[in-house]
């Protein structure tokens, strides 16, 4: 069954003296990919933080998150270059919500990791240190971690920024398949190609919904 829609209601967030979001209201549909767009400073990352539950609104809120599982994939630049894990470890971390950190994966989770690696073209790299692979391959691994989580809500920050065309195509196809599974999929982006492949677009300007 698809996840319930997320209803963002009069969401306002202040960060110190900065009004990051102001009276944002929108409905984010399940079984669809929503592209979150806007210039730097428009409030995209702040909105993702609220949806992920890592930032508390100043006022307003989001209906539909209660009881929902959420996976949040940060920008590649937010992950340390020397993180001592393999590509396979990175994917497997997506299953931690179900099995616990560094616990032995169940057969179903191992199959899911293997299938996700195949989908993202990472199978030959599963034993490689994450720090040794290219930027595009690292981005695929981070997105793969979100896919393995099988969450009701998948949030991804700039999944196609600074990657090659093949990685962009692979990642966007993977996000579309996750939406077909019934998840709410939201990704922040500046990339026209990513916007074109989305089912819906939510545009922010200076912390408000455009238009």
N, C-alpha and C positions, 0 to 999 in steps of 0.2 A: 504494500500500500504506500502511496506517496506520503511524504511528510506533510504536516499542515503548513499553510502559508505563514510567512512572518509579517506581522502587521506593525509597522513602525509608526508610532503615534506621538506627534508633537515632541520629537526628541531634541533636546537641547543639551549640549555639553560645553562647559567652560574649562579651559586649561589655564589656570592662573588668571591673568587678565585677558586672555584670548578667548573669544567666542568661536569655538571650533565647529559646532553645529548649532543651528538655530531653527527650532520648530519644524524639524524634518518629519514628514509623514509620507509613507509609501507602503505598498503591499508587494512583497517578494514571493513569487509563486514557486511551488515545488515542481519537480519534473521539468525544470527549465533552467537555462543558464542566464543569469543576469549580469551584465557588464556594468560595473560601477565606474563612472568616468568623471573627469574634472581635472583642472590644472593642479599643480602642486600647491598644497595649502587649502584645497577646496573642502577637505574634511573626509576624504575617502578612507584613509587609514584609521581615523577616529571612529568612523561608522563601523568598520570591520572589527575594531577592538570592542565596541559595544555589543555587536552581534556575537562575538566570541566569548563575551562575559568577562573580559579582562579590564574593562573600563566601565565605571558606574556613571550613568547619565546624571546631569544636574537636575533635569526634569524630563517628564515624558518617559517613554519606555518602548519595549518590543514585546508584543503578544505572540505566542506561538513557540517560544523557546523553552517554556517550562516542561521538563521531562525529555527534551530533545537532546540527542548527542550532537556535539559540534566538533569538527576538525578544522584547525586553522593552520594554513601553510603560509609562513612569512616569506618576505622577499629573500632571494638567494643571498643577498649581501648581509642579511641579519644572522646568517649561520657562520660560525667561526671557520676559517679556512683549515685550521689544524684539528678539527673535531676528530677524535680517534675512533672512528667507526667505519665499517665497510658500507658499500652501497646496499648490500643485503640487510645489514643491521638497520640502515635507515628506513628501508621499506618495512621491516618487521616491527619497528617501533609503532607503526600505525595500529598494530594489534594489541598494544599494551593496555588499552582501555578494557579489553575483554579478558586478557590473561594475566596482566600484571607486568611490571617492569622487569626485563631480562629473564622472564620465565620461559620455559620451553613452550614453543608454539604447538598448538593442536594440529592435526593433519589438515583440517579445513583451513586453518590460517596459513599453513605452509603452502597449500595449493593456491590460496589467494595471493600470497607473495609471489609465487612463481608465475601465475597468470598476469599479475600486474607488471612484473618485470618484462614478460613477453610483449604485453601491450605497449610498453614504453621503450622497447628496444634495449633493455638493460640486462638481459639474461647473461651475456658474456662477461658482464662487469660486476656480478653479485659479490664476488670475493675481493674486489678492488677497494682500497681505501677511498673513502669519499673525497679526501683531499687530493687524490691523484687524478681524478677524472676531470673532463672539461667542464666549463661553466654550464653548457647546455645539458650535459649528462647529469650534473649535480641538480639542476632545476627539475629534470625528469624524476630524479630520485625523491626529491622533496614532495613533488606532486604525488608521486606514487605512495608515499607515506600517508598522505591524506586519503587516497583511494582505498588503501588497505584498511583504514579505520572503519569504513562502511558507515559513516556517520549520517544522521538525518540532515545535517547542514554542513556543507563544505565551503569554507571561505579561503580564498587564495589571493595573496597580495602580489600583483604584477607578475603573473606566471610566465609571460612571454617577453619580458623586458630583457634586451641584450642577448637574445638567443638566436641561433641560426634558423633558417626557414623550416628545415626538417623538424627541429625541436618544437617550433611554434605549431606546426601542423599536428604533430603527435600529441602535444599537451592539450590543444583545443579539442581534438577528437576524444581524448580521455575524459575531459570535463563534460562533453556532450553525452558520453556513455554513462557517466555518473548521474547526470540529470535524468536520463532514460530509466535508470534504476528507481527513480522517484525522489531523489534527494533535492533539497534546495541548494543550488550552486551559485555562489556570488564571487566574482573576481574583479578586483580593481585593475584598471588598465589604462595605458595611454596609446595602445596599439590599434590603429584602424582595422587591421585584419581581425583582431580579437573581438572588436565591437561588431564587425560584420557577421561573425559567426555566432553571436549571442542571440538568444530568443527575446530578451528584454534589455533595455538600457535605462539605468538610473543615473541621471546627471546632476552633479553638485556644482554650485558656483558660490564661493565664499561662504560655505557652510549651510547653504539653503538648496532646496530642490529647484533645479532650473525650470523656468516656465511656469 
